Amino acid sequence: MIWLCSNPASAQQIAGTPAAGWMHLTLATSQRDSFDLSALQKYKASVLLFLDPECPVSQKYGATIRQLYQEAKEQQVAVVAIYPVPGLLPETVRQFAEDYQYAFPQLLDDQQQLVRALQASTTPEAFLVDPQGQVIYHGAIDNWFYSLGRYRKVVTQHYLQEAVTAFLTGKPVRIEKATPVGCLIGNAGMGESHHHQH
């Protein structure tokens, strides 16, 4: 009978899981103020999008990301953009966000703290996380691009959107990872990594 009693206890432990370490980070925003990532805990889930203003693939996803944000907002899902480019100026990010009409927080991860914590490798790359910061899905937003410079006329798999819907409705996420296609994130202190992507 003891093992029967242990199930509720383990469920409580899961419900009370402390937030992932990265949620205690504070990043600078494109508006030159700060954003505490622990604020994401109040949402049903959060989408973190790693972007680079210079990456052509990041640029092409503008309309898709705007639509994603509108849908997420209605579902009480947070969306934040993360820019993991060392030396990137807040003004550059602000102009990029204005050009693509992004109305959600734009955060600079120039020290690549979040890159290391989540092991992000590419822009654009999406991470869907629960309120405790546990990763539910990560990788490509959809299957539009299948290699650099090559993309389908019609998107047939909406990986991120499907993961959000499954998580919010309590269903298993069918695809938890899809290889992102885009520009490799360079290491802080190293040269630009995306010049070969053009």
C-alpha positions in Angstrom: 0.0 0.0 0.0 2.9 2.3 0.6 3.6 2.8 -3.2 0.0 3.9 -3.6 0.6 6.7 -1.2 3.8 7.8 -3.0 2.0 8.7 -6.2 0.3 11.9 -4.9 3.6 12.9 -3.2 5.5 12.6 -6.5 2.8 14.5 -8.3 3.1 17.3 -5.7 6.8 17.4 -6.1 6.4 17.8 -9.9 3.8 20.5 -9.4 6.2 22.3 -7.0 9.2 21.9 -9.3 11.5 24.9 -8.8 12.0 27.1 -11.9 14.8 26.3 -14.2 18.0 28.2 -13.4 17.8 30.3 -16.6 14.5 31.8 -15.4 16.5 33.8 -12.8 18.4 35.6 -15.5 17.8 39.3 -16.3 18.5 40.4 -19.9 18.7 43.9 -21.4 15.9 44.8 -23.8 16.1 46.7 -27.1 14.6 49.7 -25.1 17.7 49.7 -22.9 15.8 48.5 -19.8 15.8 45.1 -18.2 13.6 42.0 -18.4 13.4 39.4 -15.7 12.8 36.0 -17.3 11.0 34.9 -14.1 8.1 37.0 -15.3 7.4 34.2 -17.8 6.2 32.0 -14.9 2.8 33.7 -14.9 1.9 32.5 -18.4 0.5 29.1 -19.4 3.7 28.6 -21.5 6.3 30.7 -23.2 7.9 30.7 -26.7 11.5 31.9 -26.9 12.6 32.8 -30.4 16.3 33.1 -31.1 16.8 35.6 -33.9 19.5 37.5 -35.7 18.7 40.7 -37.6 21.4 39.8 -40.1 20.2 36.3 -40.8 18.2 36.0 -44.0 16.1 33.2 -42.6 15.2 35.2 -39.5 14.2 38.0 -41.8 11.9 35.7 -43.9 10.0 34.5 -40.9 8.6 38.0 -40.1 5.0 37.4 -41.1 5.0 33.9 -39.5 6.3 35.2 -36.2 3.7 38.0 -36.1 0.9 35.5 -36.7 2.4 33.2 -34.0 2.5 36.1 -31.5 -1.2 37.0 -32.2 -2.3 33.4 -31.6 -0.1 33.0 -28.5 -1.4 36.2 -26.9 -5.0 34.9 -27.2 -3.9 31.6 -25.5 -2.0 33.3 -22.6 1.3 32.2 -24.0 4.2 34.6 -23.8 6.5 35.3 -26.8 9.9 36.8 -26.4 12.7 37.3 -29.0 16.3 36.5 -28.0 19.2 38.0 -29.9 22.4 36.0 -29.1 24.7 38.1 -31.1 27.8 39.6 -29.3 28.1 43.3 -29.8 24.7 43.8 -31.2 23.4 47.3 -30.5 19.9 47.7 -28.8 19.2 50.3 -31.6 19.7 47.6 -34.3 17.3 45.2 -32.5 14.8 48.0 -32.0 14.9 48.9 -35.7 14.6 45.3 -36.7 11.6 44.8 -34.4 9.9 48.0 -35.8 10.6 46.9 -39.4 8.9 43.5 -38.8 6.2 44.9 -36.4 7.2 42.7 -33.4 5.1 43.9 -30.5 6.6 41.5 -27.9 9.8 41.8 -25.8 13.1 41.9 -27.6 16.0 40.7 -25.4 19.7 40.9 -25.9 21.7 37.8 -24.9 25.0 39.2 -26.0 26.8 37.2 -23.2 25.0 34.1 -24.5 23.8 33.0 -21.1 20.5 31.8 -22.4 22.2 30.2 -25.5 24.2 28.0 -23.1 21.4 27.3 -20.7 19.0 26.1 -23.5 21.8 24.9 -25.9 20.5 27.0 -28.8 22.5 26.6 -32.0 20.7 28.5 -34.8 18.7 31.5 -35.7 15.8 31.3 -36.0 15.2 28.6 -33.4 12.2 28.3 -31.2 11.8 26.9 -27.6 8.5 26.2 -26.1 8.8 26.1 -22.3 6.3 25.4 -19.4 5.9 27.9 -16.5 8.9 26.3 -14.7 11.1 26.8 -17.7 11.2 23.1 -18.7 11.6 22.7 -22.5 8.6 21.1 -24.2 9.7 21.6 -27.8 12.7 23.1 -29.5 13.9 23.5 -33.0 12.4 24.8 -36.3 9.2 26.9 -36.2 7.9 24.8 -39.1 9.2 22.9 -42.1 9.1 25.9 -44.5 12.9 25.8 -45.0 14.5 22.4 -45.6 18.0 23.7 -46.3 19.7 27.1 -46.4 18.2 29.2 -49.2 15.7 26.4 -50.0 12.1 26.4 -48.8 8.8 24.8 -49.7 6.0 26.7 -51.4 3.6 25.4 -48.8 4.4 24.6 -45.1 3.1 21.1 -44.3 4.3 20.8 -40.7 3.8 23.5 -38.1 6.0 22.0 -35.3 5.8 24.9 -32.9 2.1 25.6 -33.3 1.3 21.9 -32.9 3.4 21.7 -29.8 1.7 24.7 -28.2 -1.8 23.3 -29.0 -0.9 19.9 -27.6 0.7 21.2 -24.4 -2.3 23.6 -23.7 -4.8 20.8 -24.2 -2.9 18.3 -22.1 -2.0 16.0 -24.9 1.5 14.6 -25.6 3.7 16.6 -27.9 4.1 14.4 -30.9 7.4 16.0 -32.2 9.6 17.4 -29.4 12.5 18.4 -31.6 13.0 19.4 -35.2 16.3 20.5 -36.6 16.3 24.2 -37.2 17.5 25.6 -40.5 19.2 29.0 -40.5 22.3 30.8 -39.4 24.6 29.2 -36.8 25.0 31.1 -33.5 28.6 32.2 -33.1 30.4 32.0 -29.8 30.9 35.2 -27.8 34.4 36.5 -28.5 34.6 34.8 -31.9 34.0 36.4 -35.3 30.7 36.6 -37.1 29.4 33.1 -37.9 26.7 33.8 -40.5 28.7 35.3 -43.3 28.9 31.9 -45.0 25.1 31.6 -45.0 24.5 34.2 -47.7 
